Amino acid sequence: MYWGVSMQALIYKAWQVGKLSDRMYKYYNIEMSKRGFRKVEPIEAKHLREEPTTLRWIISAHIDELGFSVDDLGELFGLNNEDVTSLYPVPNQRPRLRIVRSEHSA
């Protein structure tokens, strides 16, 4: 909790920098496996979960500033529209405006 890393990462780093012997590293890994801590740690650290902001920023920039549509993003990533909107946090898209000239305008 203090360093914001998993128990597995902490054990590995301690072994890597020489604070744990090979024997102790193996022991701790076996104990973590026995207790199921390699899949789910005993304490949930919800406050340490990261929210991906860079991806949202990139997609927002492509839609809002560069004028890309969901179709454009799908084509760019090789996905259909449903996949784009389900996989990526696509913000509400503004309608694209275009000038339409009528043949009868002066």
SVG drawing of the C-alpha trace seen along z (x, -y; Angstrom):
<svg xmlns="http://www.w3.org/2000/svg" viewBox="-34 -37 56 61">
<polyline fill="none" stroke="black" stroke-width="0.4" points="0.0,0.0 2.8,-2.4 4.6,-2.1 1.4,-1.5 2.7,1.8 1.5,5.4 2.9,7.8 4.4,9.8 6.2,6.7 7.6,5.8 8.9,9.4 10.5,9.4 12.2,6.0 13.5,7.0 15.0,10.1 16.4,8.1 18.2,5.6 19.6,8.4 17.4,7.9 15.9,11.4 17.9,14.6 16.9,16.9 15.6,19.3 13.4,16.6 12.2,15.3 11.1,18.9 9.5,19.3 7.4,16.1 6.3,16.9 5.1,20.4 3.3,18.9 1.6,16.3 0.5,19.0 -0.8,21.2 -2.9,18.4 -4.1,17.2 -2.5,13.8 -1.0,14.0 -4.4,13.6 -6.2,11.5 -4.3,9.8 -5.8,9.8 -6.3,6.0 -8.1,4.2 -6.4,0.9 -9.1,-0.9 -7.5,-4.3 -4.5,-3.1 -6.4,-2.3 -5.5,-4.5 -7.9,-6.0 -6.6,-6.2 -6.6,-9.9 -4.2,-10.0 -6.4,-7.8 -9.4,-10.0 -7.3,-13.1 -6.1,-11.7 -9.6,-10.6 -11.0,-13.9 -8.4,-15.8 -9.1,-13.7 -12.8,-14.3 -13.0,-17.8 -10.0,-19.5 -9.1,-17.5 -12.7,-16.7 -12.5,-12.9 -15.7,-11.0 -16.3,-7.6 -16.2,-6.2 -12.8,-7.8 -11.5,-6.3 -12.9,-2.9 -11.1,-3.0 -7.9,-4.2 -7.9,-1.4 -9.5,1.3 -12.6,1.5 -16.3,1.2 -18.2,-1.7 -19.6,0.5 -16.1,1.7 -14.8,-1.9 -17.5,-3.1 -17.3,-0.1 -13.5,0.1 -12.7,-3.6 -14.2,-6.4 -15.5,-8.3 -17.1,-11.5 -20.5,-12.7 -19.8,-13.8 -20.9,-17.1 -22.6,-16.9 -20.4,-17.9 -21.7,-21.0 -21.1,-21.7 -22.2,-24.5 -24.7,-23.4 -25.3,-25.8 -28.5,-25.8 -28.6,-26.3 -31.2,-29.0 -29.2,-31.2 -28.1,-34.6"/>
</svg>
